Amino acid sequence: MKITILTDNPQSWYCVYAQQLADALMQRGHDVTRVYDAVHIPEGDIALFLSCEKIVPKCIRDRNAHNLVVHSSDLPRGRGWSPLTWQVLAGRDYIINTLFEAEDAADAGWVYLSHGMMFAGNELLPEMHAIQAASIQNMILQAIDAPANFEFGSKQPEATATHYPKRTPADSELNIHKSIADQFNLLRVVDNERYPAFFVHMGRKYTLKIEVEDVIG
């Protein structure tokens, strides 16, 4: 099959994993193209929109038979921004990735497959991203290896849809009156470079960075 992988944010954590997925697809004999802007999507069989921030218009989606998106929530619950982060903050260790067809409305298309991820509860963001990327790759390969998957699926029930808002750097603020243990999930999901943890005290803003130094016990 002729497959295109679109990642429209050059700063996305997924960019390095997108190449690993491309390599896995090429090893299976598929013709794979990577693009970074939807306007460059060629005609083909499948376009994969992975870690994308923009809605791809129908005139471009029509270039491929299927336009697939992976969202890290049990759709239609958890549409919107940063679903993995919001669920970790809610204390969830089991999170579902959903593979669905792209439509004009964000995260609202026909659902084909889902794949669960289990976290131990002590992973930091890069470690969670590695688990997330492996789940995404496994699900996409499963779907493409058995094209009959695209003959089945389900429509998302709008009545049960929920939405996550877009996170901002301000969402990484720690509460100086709470313990580290109480705020550990927030520390887990911060990005040390793009949106680091911080707190404000006595009129000054202090930035914290978190990383795993050693495994104890």
Secondary structure by P-SEA (a helix, b strand, c coil): cbbbbbbccccccaaaaaaaaaaaaaaaccbbbbbccccccccccbbbbccccccccccccccccbbbbbbccccccccccaaaaaaaaacccbbbbbbbbbccccccccccbbbbbbbcccccaaaaaaaaaaaaaaaaaaaaacccccccccccccccbbbbccccccccccccccccccaaaaaacccccccccccccccbbbbbbbbbccccc
